[in-house]
Amino acid sequence: MRLIHRLDEAMEEDHLSAYQRCVILDMAKLVSGALTEKYRIVKEGVEKIMRGRVIETEASRIYREGAKEADRKRLTQDAKAMLDDGLEPERVARILHITVEKLEELVGLITT
């Protein structure tokens, strides 16, 4: 839009003819179309190379690790609560879908 405005000003000041204005606008459209097409081709090429793979950013890695830690804390709290209620470690492990060894690791138990 700024280009059109500047071309119109140039015409009003007799620095540019209507024909020259049209030629410049047509050339700008061609350049814009070529750049857009090049961008589309590059984008398609990157998508083809990536084939759906996700690039892991630092933020997504930190988020994922934080979510894992939150899950671990929740699992530990649940395990401790069930054990405090008197459930056997084997039953707690089965309910939480973990091994007894993992349960021991979470809550620091030593079972015999």
C-alpha positions as semicolon CSV with decimal commas, in nm:
position;residue;x (nm);y (nm);z (nm)
1;M;0,000;0,000;0,000
2;R;0,285;0,237;0,076
3;L;0,430;0,173;-0,271
4;I;0,103;0,267;-0,439
5;H;0,076;0,579;-0,228
6;R;0,431;0,686;-0,317
7;L;0,373;0,615;-0,687
8;D;0,056;0,824;-0,677
9;E;0,248;1,110;-0,515
10;A;0,519;1,084;-0,781
11;M;0,253;1,104;-1,053
12;E;0,093;1,410;-0,890
13;E;0,432;1,583;-0,881
14;D;0,494;1,492;-1,248
15;H;0,793;1,271;-1,167
16;L;0,617;0,969;-1,310
17;S;0,370;0,899;-1,590
18;A;0,064;0,675;-1,555
19;Y;0,238;0,426;-1,785
20;Q;0,551;0,417;-1,568
21;R;0,333;0,376;-1,258
22;C;0,161;0,074;-1,418
23;V;0,493;-0,078;-1,525
24;I;0,637;-0,042;-1,174
25;L;0,325;-0,197;-1,018
26;D;0,331;-0,486;-1,267
27;M;0,699;-0,549;-1,195
28;A;0,632;-0,537;-0,819
29;K;0,356;-0,796;-0,863
30;L;0,590;-1,022;-1,061
31;V;0,865;-0,995;-0,800
32;S;0,616;-1,050;-0,520
33;G;0,475;-1,356;-0,699
34;A;0,823;-1,497;-0,758
35;L;0,918;-1,449;-0,391
36;T;0,593;-1,604;-0,275
37;E;0,639;-1,903;-0,507
38;K;0,998;-1,945;-0,391
39;Y;0,879;-1,937;-0,029
40;R;0,609;-2,197;-0,104
41;I;0,864;-2,425;-0,270
42;V;1,105;-2,387;0,023
43;K;0,823;-2,454;0,270
44;E;0,716;-2,767;0,082
45;G;1,077;-2,883;0,067
46;V;1,124;-2,842;0,440
47;E;0,797;-3,024;0,509
48;K;0,903;-3,308;0,280
49;I;1,241;-3,338;0,453
50;M;1,088;-3,324;0,801
51;R;0,815;-3,577;0,714
52;G;0,616;-3,485;1,022
53;R;0,908;-3,483;1,265
54;V;0,878;-3,219;1,533
55;I;1,170;-2,993;1,611
56;E;1,217;-2,988;1,985
57;T;1,279;-2,640;2,115
58;E;1,441;-2,562;2,448
59;A;1,102;-2,447;2,580
60;S;0,930;-2,771;2,479
61;R;1,211;-2,977;2,637
62;I;1,180;-2,785;2,965
63;Y;0,801;-2,823;2,957
64;R;0,825;-3,197;2,889
65;E;1,076;-3,247;3,172
66;G;0,859;-3,043;3,408
67;A;0,555;-3,251;3,317
68;K;0,751;-3,572;3,384
69;E;0,859;-3,441;3,724
70;A;0,500;-3,342;3,810
71;D;0,378;-3,691;3,711
72;R;0,650;-3,850;3,924
73;K;0,555;-3,636;4,226
74;R;0,185;-3,719;4,184
75;L;0,263;-4,091;4,150
76;T;0,482;-4,076;4,462
77;Q;0,210;-3,900;4,662
78;D;-0,051;-4,153;4,552
79;A;0,177;-4,445;4,633
80;K;0,259;-4,309;4,980
81;A;-0,109;-4,245;5,054
82;M;-0,207;-4,602;4,958
83;L;0,077;-4,751;5,160
84;D;-0,017;-4,531;5,459
85;D;-0,371;-4,668;5,427
86;G;-0,227;-5,017;5,475
87;L;-0,227;-5,155;5,121
88;E;0,042;-5,408;5,039
89;P;0,323;-5,280;4,810
90;E;0,238;-5,541;4,544
91;R;-0,123;-5,420;4,533
92;V;-0,019;-5,052;4,518
93;A;0,221;-5,131;4,233
94;R;-0,055;-5,315;4,045
95;I;-0,305;-5,029;4,095
96;L;-0,052;-4,771;3,974
97;H;0,062;-4,990;3,684
98;I;0,424;-4,990;3,795
99;T;0,663;-5,255;3,916
100;V;0,732;-5,312;4,283
101;E;1,090;-5,204;4,213
102;K;0,965;-4,873;4,071
103;L;0,740;-4,832;4,376
104;E;1,038;-4,889;4,602
105;E;1,235;-4,631;4,406
106;L;0,953;-4,377;4,433
107;V;0,886;-4,406;4,805
108;G;1,216;-4,546;4,931
109;L;1,068;-4,874;5,047
110;I;1,260;-5,187;5,120
111;T;1,034;-5,488;5,080
112;T;1,128;-5,844;5,164
